Every structure is written in C-alpha cells, then in structure tokens.
Amino acid sequence: MKKIFVNSLCALGLTLGSGASVASESVNIGAPSWTGAQAIAALLQAVVVERIGGEANLVPGNNATIFQGMDQGKGDIDVHPDVWLPNQQSFTKKYVDGAGTVQLSKNFYEGNQGFCVPEQFGKANNITDIADLGRPDVAMKMDSDGNGKGEMWIGAPGWASANVNEVKVRDYDLLPFIEPIRAEESVKTARVKDAIAKNEGYAFYCYKPHAIWFMFDVAMLTEPTYDAANYKMVQPSDSPDWYKESKVATKDALKNVQIAWSKSLQGRSPAIVEFFERFSLTADDVSGFAYEISGKGRDASEVASEWIANNPERVDAWLGM
C-alpha cells in the first residue's frame, strides 16, 4: 500500500508538473499593419489561448522591429505571422541564414503582387497594363491634387514591398506621370472606395490574398514577365544607396508566405513551437480572414475564434492530435 501511495504521488506530481508547464507557455506575436498579417496573428493568438491554454499577446510593429525582436530572443517579440519572400529576404538572410536566431516555417501559402485599378476605371480608359498608367490622359484622371501627376499608392511605411514598388515606378518610366504615395493601408482602402463611388481614377499596389478582392471590383494590371536579370532589389537594410543600386523592371515572382519565430522560444515555450511547426494556411484562408476583418469590420479575435470552432480537425492537426 505504501509503495502504491508513493507511486500515486509521483504520478500526481508529474501531472501537475505537466500542467504547470502548459500553463507557463507564453508568446508575444508581432502584428504588422496589413490586414492579412493581423488576421494570422489573431489566429495564432487564439489557438495558443483557447487550445493550448497558454498566454499570447499581440505586439504592433513593422518588419524591422519584429525581426530585431525575434533576433534578440528576450521574448519582447517572438513571432512574425506573415513573412513574404523574397520581399523580406534581407531580414531572413540576416537573421535566419546569418545569425541563425530565427526559424522560418516550412509551410507556406502562395502570394501574388502587382498593381490594380478599379475595374470600371480600367474598362472605361482601356487600362490593362502597367505602361498604361504612363499615358498623359490616364495620369490626368488620377491627379486629385492638381500637381500634374496621378497618385498611386505603393504600400505602407516600413513595407519592403513599398521599396520595391518605388523602384518599379522609376524603372517602368512612370515618374514623369505618377507620384508614388506611401500611407497606411486603411488610407488606400478608403481611397479605392471613394474612387469607385465617384467614378474617379486611381491606381494602387495590390496583392493576393487580400480582402479587397471580396470588397470591390478591381483588376490587376499586367507587367513584363518576371525576369531575374531585370530584378535586382537592394533593401535599405542592405545599403543606404538602395534606391540607386536597385533595378526592378519586371513583375515580381510568385511569393512564398510563412510564419517565423525566435529560436529562443523553443526553450521557453516548446508546445507553442510544436504548434508553429505544424501551422499552415492557404491563400483562400487568408483572403477570407481579411475580408471578415477589413471588409465587414469584424474584430480579428472574434473571427479567429469562430474559425477555430468551425475547423476543429485542422486545428487538431496543428496540435498533433
């Protein structure tokens, strides 16, 4: 009886110890400004809290801030929820390949980037290719401030893709006609809605997956086929003369988009790391999330919890169940 009692106490101790370990699982998830990243961040948070029983916080930041946080390994920022490659390759080369402090997921969804116009504006003015934005008649219809150039949103401050697009505007010979604008994505969305309502001209950086394909009738313009020889992008993190040293005169190649996390997280929250290693989404998943959040104005955490409830088998697979 004494031996049985001692064994029972040991088993109870292991159970409590295991419970304490799960309860101590904690992660700080970076939350970039674009809707798809915020949706994925909210989903990661919800799975950690609702299914793993851990603690997860969202930390706003741009790509540089999030990668630096993961590199430092102090737990201030542990995860980037939406790494677009090769757009953010300067960061992965530095921290994944170089310092070896960041782990990149092997599971990715496919992303497509380009430039869009409202469909009705494109049809009315025969705008199908990026070169059409350089026509004086088109540029004039996109000029809302009277400075003689049409405005085109190229991305938000801090986006690596915005740097690429700024070089593209130059190398597509659009600078005499087009003024590249950087602003938060919410500004772009409001401008697209307004342009469609008023039947005005507007052009903007667009990508898939994204909520905008569910929200408005927009069309992606054709560009010269991707050619590595005409695609040399140097990011500001690589050189202060990045703009002069870069040349981008073709469409971007299709992207691999995945999550990344600090390798230090393995020692602090191994159950969360195991979840991250199995985590995977499709482009349609992300477009649907983004539409619910930015298109319908729903809370990201509410959308994430609803998705978890409706997709138990997929979540179970992420958790190795």
C-alpha positions, 0 to 999 in steps of 0.5 A: 500500500505504501509503495502504491501511495508513493507511486500515486504521488509521483504520478500526481506530481508529474501531472501537475508538473505537466500542467504547470508547464502548459500553463507557463507557455507564453508568446508575444506575436508581432502584428504588422499593419496589413490586414492579412498579417493581423488576421494570422496573428489573431489566429495564432493568438487564439489557438495558443489561448483557447487550445493550448491554454497558454498566454499570447499577446499581440505586439504592433510593429513593422518588419524591422522591429519584429525581426530585431525582436525575434533576433534578440530572443528576450521574448519582447517579440517572438513571432512574425505571422506573415513573412513574404519572400523574397520581399523580406529576404534581407531580414531572413538572410540576416537573421535566419541564414546569418545569425541563425536566431530565427526559424522560418516555417516550412509551410507556406501559402502562395502570394501574388503582387502587382498593381490594380485599378478599379475595374470600371476605371480600367474598362472605361480608359482601356487600362490593362497594363502597367505602361498604361498608367504612363499615358498623359490622359490616364495620369490626368484622371488620377491627379486629385491634387492638381500637381500634374501627376496621378497618385498611386499608392505603393504600400505602407511605411516600413513595407519592403514591398513599398521599396520595391514598388518605388523602384518599379515606378522609376524603372517602368518610366512612370515618374514623369506621370505618377507620384508614388504615395506611401500611407497606411493601408486603411488610407488606400482602402478608403481611397479605392472606395471613394474612387469607385463611388465617384467614378474617379481614377486611381491606381494602387499596389495590390496583392493576393490574398487580400480582402479587397478582392471580396470588397470591390471590383478591381483588376490587376494590371499586367507587367513584363514577365518576371525576369531575374536579370531585370530584378535586382532589389537592394533593401535599405537594410542592405545599403543606404544607396538602395534606391540607386543600386536597385533595378526592378523592371519586371513583375515580381515572382510568385511569393512564398508566405510563412510564419517565423519565430525566435529560436529562443522560444523553443526553450521557453515555450516548446508546445507553442513551437510544436504548434508553429511547426505544424501551422499552415494556411492557404491563400483562400484562408487568408483572403477570407480572414481579411475580408471578415476583418477589413471588409465587414469590420469584424474584430480579428479575435472574434473571427479567429475564434469562430474559425477555430470552432468551425475547423476543429480537425485542422486545428487538431492537426496543428496540435498533433492530435 
